[in-house]
Amino acid sequence: MKPSLAGTLLLALLTSCRAPAEEAGGSSELAAPRYALLPLRNLTADQDLAGLLTARLQQELSARGAEFVPADELERILVARRIRYVDTMSSAAAAAIAEATGATHLVLGTLLAHDPAPPPRIALSMRVIDCADAHTCQSALVALSGQDFTGLLDLGTIEDSDTLAWEVVARAAYMFDERGAPRPVTPHPGNLDRDRPRSPLLRYADATLALEPGERVAILPLLNHTSYPEVGLLFVDVLSHAWLQARGIDTVETGELLDALVRAKVRSVEGLDPVTLAPVARATGARYLLFGSVEFFEPQVAAEDGHTYPELEVWVRLYDVEQGRLVAGAGQRHRGDDYHRMLGLGSERDPVRLALRTARELLATLVI
């Protein structure tokens, strides 16, 4: 498929933004990054879109100078090493892939949603893992609808999934610089300050708590009390993305945490107290352990205005492994029309974007 005009123009703008040579620090002399681009975990009914998105991302980054492990070679390594889960990665699995392929980074993620009905909707979670330490060095959470591009006189609405797919790839490609390397994360703490809710369901934060950039936090899969089986685990990705981008917090990869749980012979985290789980967090190098639950989630709830909106309720607590005590807690419940302003503006119709806003508010509540 050929790119649409909108997708071509947006990608061209991204690739044309070149930093001056003196600011790049001689980046042209640095070795090109080599990526193991893992298949996206696909939670949609579309069997082709996940592969299309990764192929287009590879096309864009190759044009910037990045290298990629051939797909068939990567597939052989995954089979030989019995690596079954491609949406998360342990340090052992990352090291094995790097050793066998020469990859410097892994790119992985999940295709969260795709609704092809005009206007289409696509949601994608993606992150970049540095093979040297198996830590996440960049992340993206993109949720777009064709209506997001509607302008004056209702012009500009994207009506087909192919065009929207190019827009999604362009947003995800912002994780990478002009030579295709992961762009350094620049934390914006003010974002969380702006997102701090006025009336959370629960708020407790120790006055001495200060999470600095680079602090390592292990987020347990949230207990899921909803009828949607993926929500508790997927919300971990949303929290990790929000914390990395706003505060530079280094969250433990879920695959690494699951490996530590297996080594500790923990079969289920439900009902276990943080004291019991503290050794698991220490094994991953984390000082803090965050755990909680998704109490309610529905992608469409009828409101008084006759429209439907997503609704979500999440509770989290933060445990300091070194001090052996709880240091913060937060709870939040939101429906998309909670953000309603005049003329119908501000309401959130997309479940993924509502999850991100809720995650930011939770994290803002945890930090004084």
C-alpha positions as CSV (number, residue, x, y, z in Angstrom):
1,M,0.0,0.0,0.0
2,K,1.2,3.5,-0.8
3,P,1.1,6.1,2.0
4,S,-1.7,8.6,1.9
5,L,-0.9,12.3,1.3
6,A,-1.5,13.1,5.0
7,G,0.7,10.3,6.2
8,T,3.4,11.1,3.7
9,L,3.5,14.8,4.7
10,L,3.6,14.1,8.4
11,L,6.4,11.6,8.1
12,A,8.3,14.0,5.9
13,L,8.0,16.7,8.5
14,L,9.3,14.3,11.2
15,T,12.3,13.2,9.1
16,S,13.2,16.7,8.0
17,C,13.7,18.0,11.5
18,R,17.4,17.8,11.7
19,A,19.3,19.0,14.8
20,P,22.5,21.1,14.1
21,A,25.7,19.1,14.0
22,E,27.1,20.8,17.0
23,E,24.0,19.9,19.1
24,A,24.0,16.3,17.9
25,G,27.4,15.8,19.3
26,G,28.7,14.2,16.2
27,S,25.8,11.7,16.0
28,S,26.8,11.0,12.4
29,E,29.9,9.2,13.7
30,L,27.9,7.0,16.1
31,A,27.1,3.4,15.2
32,A,23.6,3.0,13.8
33,P,21.1,1.4,16.3
34,R,20.1,-2.1,15.5
35,Y,16.6,-3.0,16.5
36,A,14.9,-6.3,17.1
37,L,11.3,-5.3,16.1
38,L,9.0,-7.8,17.8
39,P,5.5,-8.6,16.5
40,L,2.9,-6.5,18.2
41,R,0.6,-8.3,20.5
42,N,-2.8,-8.0,18.8
43,L,-5.9,-7.5,20.8
44,T,-8.1,-6.7,17.8
45,A,-10.0,-8.7,15.2
46,D,-7.8,-7.3,12.4
47,Q,-5.2,-9.8,11.5
48,D,-3.2,-7.5,9.3
49,L,-3.0,-4.1,10.9
50,A,-0.4,-5.0,13.6
51,G,2.1,-6.2,10.9
52,L,1.3,-3.1,8.8
53,L,2.1,-0.7,11.6
54,T,5.5,-2.4,12.4
55,A,6.4,-2.6,8.7
56,R,5.7,1.1,8.3
57,L,7.7,2.0,11.4
58,Q,10.6,-0.1,10.1
59,Q,10.4,1.7,6.8
60,E,10.5,5.1,8.5
61,L,13.4,4.3,10.8
62,S,15.4,2.5,8.1
63,A,15.2,5.8,6.1
64,R,16.8,7.5,9.0
65,G,19.7,5.0,9.1
66,A,18.6,2.5,11.7
67,E,19.3,-1.2,11.2
68,F,16.9,-4.1,11.9
69,V,17.3,-7.8,12.7
70,P,15.7,-9.7,9.8
71,A,12.3,-11.0,10.8
72,D,13.0,-14.6,10.0
73,E,16.2,-14.5,12.0
74,L,14.4,-13.0,15.0
75,E,11.6,-15.6,14.7
76,R,14.2,-18.4,14.8
77,I,15.7,-16.9,18.0
78,L,12.3,-16.6,19.7
79,V,11.5,-20.2,18.9
80,A,15.0,-21.5,19.9
81,R,15.0,-19.6,23.2
82,R,11.3,-20.5,23.9
83,I,10.4,-16.8,24.2
84,R,6.6,-16.9,23.9
85,Y,5.6,-13.4,25.1
86,V,6.5,-10.6,22.7
87,D,4.8,-7.7,24.4
88,T,7.1,-7.8,27.4
89,M,10.6,-9.0,28.0
90,S,12.8,-10.1,30.9
91,S,16.5,-9.1,31.1
92,A,17.5,-12.7,30.4
93,A,15.4,-12.8,27.2
94,A,16.7,-9.4,26.1
95,A,20.3,-10.4,26.6
96,A,19.7,-13.7,24.7
97,I,18.2,-11.8,21.7
98,A,21.0,-9.2,21.8
99,E,23.7,-11.9,21.9
100,A,22.2,-13.9,19.0
101,T,21.4,-11.0,16.7
102,G,23.6,-8.0,17.7
103,A,20.5,-6.0,18.5
104,T,21.1,-2.9,20.6
105,H,17.4,-2.3,21.4
106,L,14.1,-4.1,21.4
107,V,10.9,-2.5,20.1
108,L,7.7,-4.1,21.4
109,G,4.1,-3.3,22.2
110,T,0.5,-4.0,21.8
111,L,-2.2,-3.1,19.3
112,L,-4.9,-2.2,21.8
113,A,-7.8,-1.3,19.6
114,H,-9.0,-0.9,16.0
115,D,-12.4,0.1,14.8
116,P,-12.5,0.4,11.0
117,A,-16.0,1.9,10.8
118,P,-15.7,5.5,9.6
119,P,-14.4,7.4,11.2
120,P,-11.8,4.7,12.2
121,R,-10.0,4.4,15.6
122,I,-6.6,2.9,16.4
123,A,-4.8,2.6,19.7
124,L,-1.2,1.5,20.1
125,S,1.1,1.0,23.1
126,M,4.9,0.7,22.2
127,R,8.2,1.0,24.0
128,V,11.9,0.7,23.4
129,I,14.1,-1.4,25.6
130,D,17.9,-1.0,25.8
131,C,19.4,-4.5,25.5
132,A,22.4,-3.4,27.7
133,D,20.3,-3.2,30.9
134,A,16.8,-4.3,29.7
135,H,15.4,-1.0,30.9
136,T,12.8,1.0,29.0
137,C,14.4,4.0,27.4
138,Q,11.4,5.4,25.4
139,S,7.7,4.8,25.1
140,A,4.6,5.8,23.2
141,L,0.9,5.6,23.7
142,V,-1.1,6.6,20.7
143,A,-4.9,6.6,20.5
144,L,-6.3,8.3,17.4
145,S,-9.7,8.6,15.8
146,G,-10.5,10.0,12.4
147,Q,-12.5,12.7,14.1
148,D,-9.4,14.0,15.8
149,F,-8.5,15.7,12.5
150,T,-11.9,17.4,11.9
151,G,-11.5,21.1,11.4
152,L,-13.6,24.0,10.4
153,L,-16.8,23.1,8.4
154,D,-16.2,19.5,9.4
155,L,-13.4,19.2,6.9
156,G,-10.3,17.0,7.5
157,T,-11.9,14.0,9.1
158,I,-10.0,10.8,8.3
159,E,-12.4,8.2,6.9
160,D,-10.2,5.2,6.3
161,S,-8.0,3.1,8.5
162,D,-5.0,3.1,6.1
163,T,-4.6,6.9,6.3
164,L,-5.1,6.8,10.1
165,A,-2.4,4.1,10.4
166,W,0.2,6.4,8.9
167,E,-0.7,9.1,11.4
168,V,-0.3,6.5,14.3
169,V,3.1,5.5,12.9
170,A,4.2,9.1,12.7
171,R,3.3,9.7,16.4
172,A,5.1,6.5,17.4
173,A,8.1,7.5,15.4
174,Y,8.6,10.5,17.6
175,M,10.3,8.2,20.1
176,F,13.3,8.2,17.7
177,D,15.7,11.0,16.7
178,E,16.9,12.0,13.2
179,R,19.3,9.0,13.0
180,G,16.7,6.5,14.2
181,A,18.1,6.2,17.7
182,P,15.8,6.4,20.8
183,R,15.2,10.0,21.7
184,P,16.4,10.8,25.3
185,V,13.4,11.1,27.6
186,T,13.0,14.7,28.9
187,P,10.8,14.5,32.0
188,H,8.1,17.2,32.4
189,P,7.1,17.2,36.1
190,G,4.8,20.1,35.5
191,N,2.6,17.8,33.5
192,L,1.7,15.9,36.6
193,D,1.2,19.1,38.6
194,R,-1.3,20.1,36.0
195,D,-3.0,16.7,36.2
196,R,-3.3,16.7,40.0
197,P,-7.0,16.1,40.8
198,R,-8.9,18.4,43.1
199,S,-10.9,15.7,44.7
200,P,-9.4,12.2,44.5
201,L,-11.3,9.3,46.0
202,L,-8.3,8.6,48.1
203,R,-5.1,10.5,48.7
204,Y,-2.2,9.7,51.0
205,A,1.4,10.7,50.4
206,D,4.2,10.8,53.0
207,A,5.8,14.2,53.2
208,T,9.3,12.7,52.8
209,L,8.4,10.9,49.6
210,A,10.5,12.3,46.7
211,L,10.7,10.2,43.5
212,E,13.6,11.4,41.4
213,P,14.2,10.7,37.7
214,G,15.8,7.2,37.4
215,E,14.1,5.9,40.5
216,R,13.1,2.3,39.9
217,V,9.6,1.1,40.6
218,A,8.1,-2.4,40.2
219,I,4.4,-2.3,39.2
220,L,2.6,-5.5,39.9
221,P,-0.2,-6.5,37.5
222,L,-3.3,-4.8,38.9
223,L,-6.0,-7.0,40.4
224,N,-8.8,-7.0,37.9
225,H,-12.3,-6.8,39.2
226,T,-13.9,-6.1,35.8
227,S,-15.3,-8.3,33.1
228,Y,-12.4,-7.4,30.7
229,P,-9.6,-9.8,31.3
230,E,-6.7,-7.7,30.0
231,V,-7.4,-4.4,31.8
232,G,-5.4,-5.0,35.0
233,L,-2.2,-5.9,33.0
234,L,-2.6,-3.3,30.3
235,F,-3.0,-0.5,32.8
236,V,0.5,-1.3,34.0
237,D,1.8,-0.2,30.5
238,V,-0.3,3.0,30.8
239,L,1.1,3.8,34.3
240,S,4.7,3.1,33.1
241,H,4.4,5.3,30.1
242,A,2.9,8.2,32.1
243,W,5.6,7.9,34.8
244,L,8.5,7.7,32.4
245,Q,7.4,10.7,30.3
246,A,6.4,12.9,33.2
247,R,9.0,12.1,35.9
248,G,11.7,9.9,34.2
249,I,10.7,7.0,36.5
250,D,12.2,3.7,35.5
251,T,9.5,1.0,35.9
252,V,10.4,-2.7,35.9
253,E,9.5,-4.5,32.7
254,T,6.5,-6.8,33.4
255,G,8.4,-9.8,32.0
256,E,11.3,-9.1,34.4
257,L,8.9,-8.9,37.3
258,L,7.1,-12.1,36.3
259,D,10.5,-13.9,36.2
260,A,11.2,-12.7,39.7
261,L,7.8,-14.0,40.9
262,V,8.5,-17.4,39.4
263,R,11.9,-17.6,41.0
264,A,10.2,-16.7,44.3
265,K,7.6,-19.5,43.7
266,V,4.8,-16.9,43.9
267,R,1.8,-18.4,42.0
268,S,-0.5,-15.4,42.5
269,V,-0.2,-11.9,43.9
270,E,-3.8,-11.8,44.9
271,G,-4.0,-11.7,48.7
272,L,-0.3,-11.3,49.2
273,D,0.9,-8.4,51.4
274,P,3.7,-6.1,50.3
275,V,6.1,-7.5,53.0
276,T,5.9,-10.9,51.3
277,L,6.4,-9.3,47.9
278,A,9.3,-7.0,48.9
279,P,12.0,-9.6,48.1
280,V,10.6,-9.8,44.6
281,A,10.9,-6.1,44.1
282,R,14.5,-6.2,45.5
283,A,15.4,-8.9,43.0
284,T,14.5,-6.5,40.2
285,G,16.5,-3.6,41.6
286,A,13.4,-1.7,42.6
287,R,13.1,0.4,45.7
288,Y,9.4,0.9,45.4
289,L,6.6,-1.6,44.8
290,L,3.3,-0.3,43.4
291,F,0.2,-2.5,43.6
292,G,-3.5,-2.0,43.3
293,S,-6.7,-2.9,41.4
294,V,-9.0,-1.9,38.6
295,E,-12.4,-1.8,40.3
296,F,-14.5,-0.7,37.3
297,F,-14.1,-0.4,33.6
298,E,-16.6,0.0,30.8
299,P,-15.8,1.3,27.3
300,Q,-19.3,2.7,26.9
301,V,-21.5,4.0,29.7
302,A,-24.7,6.0,28.9
303,A,-24.7,9.5,30.3
304,E,-27.5,12.0,31.0
305,D,-26.7,13.9,27.8
306,G,-27.7,10.9,25.7
307,H,-24.1,10.0,24.7
308,T,-21.9,7.2,25.8
309,Y,-18.5,7.5,27.5
310,P,-15.8,5.2,28.9
311,E,-15.6,4.9,32.7
312,L,-12.8,3.7,34.8
313,E,-12.0,3.3,38.5
314,V,-8.4,2.5,39.8
315,W,-6.8,2.2,43.2
316,V,-3.1,2.1,43.8
317,R,-0.6,2.0,46.8
318,L,3.1,2.6,46.9
319,Y,5.3,0.6,49.2
320,D,8.9,1.6,50.1
321,V,10.9,-1.7,50.1
322,E,13.9,-0.2,51.9
323,Q,11.8,1.3,54.7
324,G,9.3,-1.5,54.8
325,R,6.2,0.7,54.8
326,L,3.4,2.2,52.7
327,V,4.3,5.7,51.6
328,A,1.5,6.7,49.3
329,G,-2.0,5.7,48.1
330,A,-4.4,7.1,45.6
331,G,-7.8,6.2,44.1
332,Q,-9.6,7.7,41.1
333,R,-12.8,7.2,39.2
334,H,-13.6,9.0,36.0
335,R,-16.2,8.9,33.2
336,G,-15.3,10.6,29.9
337,D,-17.8,13.5,30.4
338,D,-16.1,14.5,33.7
339,Y,-13.9,16.7,31.5
340,H,-16.8,18.3,29.7
341,R,-16.6,22.1,29.1
342,M,-18.7,24.6,27.2
343,L,-20.0,23.6,23.7
344,G,-19.3,19.9,24.5
345,L,-15.5,20.3,24.4
346,G,-13.2,18.4,26.6
347,S,-15.2,15.2,27.0
348,E,-13.2,12.0,26.5
349,R,-14.7,9.3,24.2
350,D,-11.6,7.1,23.9
351,P,-11.0,4.5,26.6
352,V,-7.2,4.5,26.2
353,R,-7.0,8.3,26.4
354,L,-9.2,8.2,29.5
355,A,-6.9,5.5,31.0
356,L,-3.9,7.8,30.4
357,R,-5.6,10.8,32.0
358,T,-6.6,8.7,35.0
359,A,-3.0,7.3,35.3
360,R,-1.6,10.8,35.3
361,E,-4.0,11.9,38.0
362,L,-3.1,8.9,40.1
363,L,0.6,9.5,39.8
364,A,0.2,13.2,40.5
365,T,-1.7,12.3,43.6
366,L,1.1,10.0,44.8
367,V,3.7,12.8,44.6
368,I,3.4,15.9,46.7
